[in-house]
Amino acid sequence: MHFGITNAKIVGFISTFVLLVLSYMLLFYNTQKLNEQSYWVDHTNKVITNLEYLASENKEIEYNYRGYIALRTPNYYDKFHISVKKTDSLHSLLKSLTSDSDVQQLRLDTIKDALRSKVTKMSSAIELYASTKTPEKFKDSLYAVGYTGDKVGVLRRQVKLMQYYEGSYLEARTKEAESFSNAIKIITTVSFIIAVILAISSFLTYRRENKAREEADEKSELYRNELEARVKELADVNKEIKELKNIEKFASTGRIARTIAHEVRNPLTNINLATEQLKESSPASDENIMLLDMVKRNSLRINQLISDLLNATKFSELAFESVSLNDVIDQALELAEDRINLKHITIQKNYADNICDLKVDEDKMKIAFLNIVVNAIEAMEADKGVLKISTESVQKKCRIIFEDNGTGRSEETQSKLFEPFFTNKDNGNGLGMTNTQNIILNHKGRIEVESMEGKGTKFIISLHTEDY
């Protein structure tokens, strides 16, 4: 069956994986067996060691017995009994260690019987020797008890047999442990070879495919860069279109305002003249005077609204002078100081040093900044309001950013923000932001607003620097 390169790689990796899994399973099995054999080797060593201790304590019993018979010193008497107790403890320990061998258990029973018989004889001899008034009479015969007797030979012979038996166990178990250790070495070597082959295969596959991947990445990066450039270009065009629409909308509003002013002011003038004539010719009653004054006041109010609309929408002459916009912002904040203190608003400034010194109409720019500050103050809660003001230089433009944590604005409100007479305030005339836009556009600048309901509002003003 013919495999493609992808299928061949899959089969190769699966085969290698299976081999590695088998190797690790065998390695685990042999490691477990090696641990078991190590345990039994250690166990056999303990048995042999304790048999040597038992033989040694048996000799200590004989030595202390003879020492007491020879010198009649209490020290030997005490050591004799201590050695007897030790042999009892060693016998119990050996019984526990050899519980898996019936042969060794029988030999231990034989050793215990021989040891008990021997100790009983020695203890009787010691008691006889200690109680007699003529110890010298029995000394030679009692002294020989430590060297003669059938139990002495049985005891030593059985200890030797047990040591030999355990020694053969130790040799067999050591060879088994060595065989498992050698198997582990072989499996480890095979696993290493498989791993090296897998690593080489993976490296060659990686080198073969990495080139194609790099070429694909390069194409993807090129496409992504082109797409980002197009998106940025489109965003810039959209901003320019939006700005042109704002300028066109502003110009249209100005033309409408001038038309309204021309068409409304002439009738207002006639109304005012007629009111004055009626005042002079009509009977001077309180009701007539009140009504005529009402007509005059409202006529004057309409005239003032028209004047405000004209001022907010016409391109006026500017008195340029070189100033620091940071200082102009501070002056606007001073004008709003009472409002700021009344609502306990926190002002956070982040001014850039000596980068926003440019020629503007200081008084008009101050009005534009003040309108934004007042709007921000009115949108924020008392004791919780924070107004952040920053200046920065970006691409040969000075940017002024006003950011508050007020109630924010909906998209519909943002779209109408700079329209004349649009306001959400109970006592506003809706011309403040129109006037602000007029001032910024007169300075050939740009004003943008970013807002979200409940998240606050950000005004961004961009002005060209002198060397632009």
C-alpha positions in Angstrom: 0.0 0.0 0.0 1.3 3.4 -0.9 1.4 6.0 1.8 1.6 9.8 1.3 4.2 11.7 3.3 1.7 12.6 5.9 0.5 9.0 6.4 4.1 7.8 6.5 4.9 10.3 9.3 1.9 9.3 11.2 2.8 5.6 11.0 6.4 6.4 12.0 5.5 8.4 15.0 2.9 5.9 16.2 5.4 3.0 15.8 8.0 4.9 17.7 5.5 5.8 20.4 4.5 2.2 20.8 8.1 1.1 21.0 8.8 3.7 23.7 5.7 2.7 25.6 6.8 -1.0 25.5 10.3 0.0 26.6 9.0 2.0 29.5 6.6 -0.9 30.5 9.6 -3.3 30.5 11.7 -0.8 32.3 9.0 -0.4 35.0 8.6 -4.2 35.3 12.4 -4.8 35.7 12.7 -1.9 38.1 10.0 -3.4 40.3 11.8 -6.8 40.2 15.1 -5.2 40.9 13.6 -3.4 43.9 12.1 -6.7 45.1 15.5 -8.5 44.7 17.3 -5.7 46.4 14.9 -6.0 49.3 15.5 -9.8 49.6 19.3 -9.3 49.3 19.1 -6.8 52.1 16.9 -9.2 54.1 19.4 -12.1 53.6 22.2 -9.8 54.7 20.3 -9.0 57.9 19.8 -12.7 58.6 23.5 -13.4 58.1 24.6 -10.4 60.2 22.3 -11.4 63.0 23.5 -15.0 62.9 27.0 -13.6 63.3 25.8 -11.5 66.2 24.2 -14.7 67.7 27.4 -16.6 67.3 29.3 -13.7 68.8 27.0 -13.4 71.8 27.3 -17.2 72.3 31.0 -16.8 72.6 30.4 -13.9 75.0 28.3 -16.2 77.2 31.2 -18.7 77.3 33.8 -16.0 77.8 31.9 -14.4 80.7 31.1 -17.7 82.2 34.8 -18.7 82.2 35.8 -15.3 83.4 33.5 -15.6 86.4 34.7 -19.1 87.3 38.3 -18.0 86.9 38.1 -14.7 88.8 34.7 -14.8 90.6 34.1 -11.2 89.6 30.5 -9.8 89.6 31.2 -7.9 86.4 31.5 -11.2 84.4 28.4 -12.5 86.2 26.3 -9.4 85.0 27.7 -9.6 81.4 26.9 -13.3 81.3 23.2 -12.6 81.9 23.2 -9.6 79.5 24.6 -11.8 76.7 21.9 -14.5 77.5 19.2 -11.8 77.1 20.8 -10.6 73.8 20.7 -14.1 72.4 17.0 -14.4 73.3 16.4 -11.1 71.4 18.5 -12.2 68.4 16.7 -15.5 68.3 13.3 -13.8 68.2 14.5 -11.4 65.5 15.8 -14.3 63.4 12.6 -16.2 63.8 10.8 -13.2 62.3 13.3 -12.7 59.5 13.2 -16.4 58.5 9.5 -16.9 58.8 9.3 -17.8 55.0 11.7 -20.8 55.5 10.6 -23.9 57.4 14.1 -25.3 57.2 15.6 -22.2 58.9 12.8 -22.2 61.5 13.6 -25.8 62.5 17.3 -24.9 62.8 16.5 -21.9 65.0 14.4 -24.2 67.2 17.4 -26.5 67.5 19.7 -23.6 68.3 17.3 -22.3 70.9 17.1 -25.8 72.6 20.9 -26.2 72.5 21.4 -22.6 73.8 18.8 -23.1 76.6 20.4 -26.4 77.7 23.8 -24.9 77.6 22.8 -21.7 79.6 20.9 -23.8 82.1 24.0 -25.9 82.8 26.2 -22.8 83.1 23.7 -21.0 85.3 23.5 -24.1 87.6 27.3 -24.2 87.7 27.6 -20.5 88.5 25.0 -20.9 91.3 26.9 -23.9 92.7 30.2 -22.1 92.4 28.8 -19.0 94.1 27.3 -20.9 97.0 30.1 -23.4 97.9 32.6 -22.6 100.5 35.3 -24.5 98.7 35.0 -23.3 95.1 38.5 -24.4 94.3 37.4 -28.0 94.6 34.9 -27.7 91.7 36.7 -25.0 89.7 38.4 -27.2 87.1 35.3 -29.3 86.4 33.0 -26.2 86.2 35.5 -24.4 84.0 35.3 -27.2 81.5 31.5 -26.7 81.1 32.2 -23.7 78.8 34.2 -25.9 76.4 32.6 -29.3 76.4 29.1 -30.8 76.0 27.1 -32.0 73.0 24.9 -28.9 72.9 28.0 -26.6 72.3 28.8 -28.4 69.1 25.1 -28.6 68.0 24.7 -24.9 68.5 27.7 -23.9 66.5 27.0 -26.4 63.7 23.4 -25.2 63.3 24.6 -21.5 63.1 27.1 -22.5 60.4 24.4 -24.4 58.5 22.0 -21.4 58.7 24.8 -19.0 57.5 25.6 -21.3 54.6 21.9 -21.6 53.7 21.4 -17.9 53.8 24.7 -17.4 51.9 23.4 -19.5 49.0 20.2 -17.5 49.1 22.3 -14.3 49.0 24.3 -15.5 46.0 21.2 -16.5 44.0 19.4 -13.3 44.8 22.4 -11.2 44.0 22.6 -12.9 40.6 18.9 -12.3 40.0 19.3 -8.6 40.9 22.3 -8.3 38.5 20.2 -9.9 35.7 17.4 -7.4 36.3 19.9 -4.5 36.5 21.5 -5.6 33.2 18.0 -5.8 31.6 17.3 -2.2 32.8 20.6 -1.1 31.2 19.7 -2.8 27.9 16.1 -1.4 27.9 17.4 2.1 28.8 19.9 1.9 25.9 17.3 0.8 23.5 14.9 3.5 24.6 17.7 6.1 24.2 18.4 4.8 20.7 14.7 5.0 19.8 14.5 8.5 21.3 17.5 9.6 19.3 16.0 8.2 16.1 12.7 9.9 16.9 14.6 13.2 17.6 16.5 13.0 14.3 13.4 12.1 12.4 11.5 15.0 14.0 14.4 17.4 13.3 14.5 16.4 9.6 10.7 16.7 9.4 10.8 20.1 11.1 13.5 21.4 8.8 11.6 20.1 5.7 8.3 21.7 6.8 9.7 24.8 8.5 10.7 26.3 5.2 7.2 25.9 3.8 5.8 27.3 7.1 8.2 30.3 7.0 7.1 31.0 3.4 3.5 30.8 4.4 4.1 33.0 7.5 5.9 35.6 5.3 3.0 35.7 2.9 0.6 35.9 5.8 2.6 38.7 7.4 2.7 40.6 4.1 -1.0 40.2 3.7 -1.6 41.2 7.3 0.5 44.3 6.9 -1.2 45.3 3.7 -4.6 44.7 5.4 -3.6 46.8 8.4 -2.3 49.6 6.1 -5.6 49.5 4.2 -7.6 49.5 7.5 -5.5 52.5 8.8 -5.9 54.3 5.5 -9.6 53.6 5.5 -9.9 54.9 9.1 -7.9 58.0 8.2 -10.2 58.6 5.2 -13.3 58.1 7.4 -11.9 60.6 9.9 -11.3 63.1 7.1 -14.8 62.5 5.7 -16.3 62.9 9.1 -14.3 66.1 9.6 -15.4 67.4 6.2 -19.0 66.6 7.0 -18.7 68.4 10.3 -17.2 71.4 8.5 -19.9 71.3 5.9 -22.6 70.8 8.5 -21.2 73.7 10.4 -21.0 75.9 7.3 -24.6 75.0 6.5 -25.7 75.8 10.0 -24.0 79.2 9.6 -25.8 79.9 6.4 -29.1 78.9 7.9 -28.4 81.1 10.9 -27.6 84.1 8.8 -30.8 83.5 6.7 -32.9 83.2 9.8 -31.3 86.3 11.3 -32.0 88.3 8.1 -35.6 87.0 7.8 -36.5 87.3 11.5 -34.8 90.5 12.6 -36.7 92.7 10.1 -40.1 91.6 11.5 -38.7 91.9 15.0 -37.7 95.5 14.3 -41.3 96.2 13.1 -42.7 94.5 16.1 -40.6 96.6 18.4 -41.5 99.8 16.6 -45.2 98.9 16.7 -44.9 98.1 20.4 -43.4 101.5 21.1 -46.1 103.2 19.0 -48.9 101.3 20.8 -47.4 102.4 24.2 -47.6 106.0 23.1 -51.1 105.9 21.5 -53.0 103.4 23.7 -54.6 104.3 27.0 -52.1 103.9 29.8 -53.6 101.0 31.6 -51.6 98.5 33.7 -52.8 95.6 31.6 -51.8 97.2 28.3 -48.4 98.2 29.6 -47.8 94.7 31.0 -48.8 93.0 27.7 -46.7 95.4 25.6 -43.7 94.9 27.9 -44.1 91.1 27.5 -44.1 91.4 23.7 -41.0 93.6 23.9 -39.1 91.3 26.3 -39.7 88.2 24.1 -38.8 90.2 21.0 -35.5 91.1 22.6 -35.0 87.5 23.8 -35.5 86.2 20.2 -33.1 88.8 18.9 -30.5 87.8 21.5 -30.9 84.1 20.6 -30.3 85.0 17.0 -27.2 87.0 17.9 -25.9 84.0 20.0 -26.5 81.7 17.1 -24.7 84.0 14.7 -21.7 84.3 17.1 -21.6 80.5 17.6 -21.6 79.6 13.8 -19.7 82.4 12.0 -16.0 82.2 11.1 -14.7 85.2 13.1 -11.3 86.9 12.9 -8.8 85.6 15.5 -6.3 87.6 17.5 -3.4 85.2 17.4 -0.6 85.3 20.0 2.0 82.7 21.1 0.8 81.2 24.4 1.1 78.0 26.4 -2.0 75.9 26.1 -1.2 74.5 29.5 -1.6 78.0 30.9 -4.8 78.6 29.0 -6.3 75.4 30.4 -5.4 76.5 33.9 -7.1 79.9 33.3 -10.3 78.1 32.2 -10.1 75.9 35.3 -9.9 79.1 37.5 -13.0 80.5 35.8 -14.8 77.2 36.8 -13.3 77.0 40.3 -16.5 77.8 42.1 -18.3 75.0 40.3 -15.4 72.6 40.9 -15.3 73.4 44.6 -19.1 73.2 45.0 -19.3 69.6 43.7 -15.8 68.6 45.1 -14.5 67.5 41.7 -11.0 66.1 41.6 -8.8 67.5 38.8 -5.9 65.4 37.6 -3.4 67.1 35.3 -0.9 65.5 33.1 0.7 68.3 31.0 3.5 67.8 28.6 6.3 70.4 29.2 7.0 73.0 26.5 5.5 71.1 23.6 2.1 72.9 23.3 3.3 76.5 22.9 1.6 77.7 19.8 -0.3 80.7 18.3 -4.0 80.8 19.1 -6.7 83.3 20.1 -6.2 83.0 23.9 -9.6 84.4 24.9 -11.6 82.3 22.4 -9.6 79.1 23.2 -10.2 79.8 26.9 -14.0 79.9 26.2 -13.8 76.6 24.3 -11.9 74.9 27.1 -14.3 76.3 29.7 -17.4 75.0 27.9 -15.9 71.5 27.9 -14.9 71.7 31.6 -18.4 73.0 32.6 -20.1 70.2 30.7 -17.9 67.7 32.4 -18.6 69.1 35.9 -22.4 69.0 35.3 -22.2 65.4 34.1 -20.3 64.1 37.2 -21.6 63.2 40.7 -20.7 65.4 43.6 -17.7 64.1 45.7 -17.1 61.3 43.1 -16.2 63.3 40.0 -12.7 63.0 38.5 -11.7 65.2 35.5 -8.4 64.2 33.9 -6.7 66.8 31.6 -3.6 66.0 29.6 -1.6 67.5 26.8 0.7 65.7 24.4 2.5 66.1 21.1 1.6 63.6 18.4 2.8 63.8 14.8 3.4 67.5 14.8 0.0 68.2 16.4 -0.8 69.3 20.0 -3.5 67.2 21.5 -5.6 68.3 24.5 -7.6 65.5 26.2 -10.5 66.1 28.7 -11.7 62.9 30.2 -14.5 62.7 32.9 -16.2 59.8 34.8 -19.7 61.3 34.4 -22.9 59.8 33.0 -21.6 59.6 29.4 -23.6 60.0 26.2 -25.5 57.7 23.8 -24.5 57.5 20.2 -27.6 59.5 19.2 -26.6 62.3 21.6 -23.0 62.3 20.4 -24.2 62.7 16.8 -26.2 65.8 17.7 -23.7 67.2 20.3 -22.5 70.2 18.2 -25.9 71.1 16.7 -27.3 74.5 17.7 -29.9 74.5 20.4 -29.4 70.8 21.2 -29.1 70.3 25.0 -30.0 68.0 27.8 -29.9 70.7 30.4 -32.9 72.4 31.8 -31.4 75.9 31.7 -29.1 75.6 28.7 -29.4 77.2 25.3 -27.6 74.4 23.4 -25.0 76.8 21.9 -22.0 76.1 24.1 -20.6 73.1 22.3 -21.5 74.7 18.9 -19.4 77.7 19.9 -16.6 75.4 21.1 -16.6 73.6 17.7 -16.6 77.0 15.9 -13.5 78.1 17.8 -11.6 74.9 17.2 -12.5 74.9 13.4 -11.5 78.6 13.2 -8.1 77.5 14.5 -8.0 74.8 11.7 -8.1 72.1 14.4 -10.2 69.1 15.1 -12.4 68.1 18.0 -13.5 64.5 18.6 -15.7 63.0 21.3 -15.7 59.5 22.6 -18.4 58.5 25.1 -20.4 55.6 26.5 -23.4 55.7 28.7 -22.4 55.2 32.3 -18.6 55.2 31.4 -17.9 59.0 31.0 -16.9 61.2 28.1 -13.6 62.1 26.5 -13.0 65.2 24.3 -9.9 65.2 22.1 -8.8 68.5 20.6 -6.0 68.4 18.0 -4.2 71.7 16.9 -1.4 72.2 14.4 1.9 73.3 15.9 3.7 76.3 14.5 6.2 74.3 12.5 3.6 72.1 10.9 
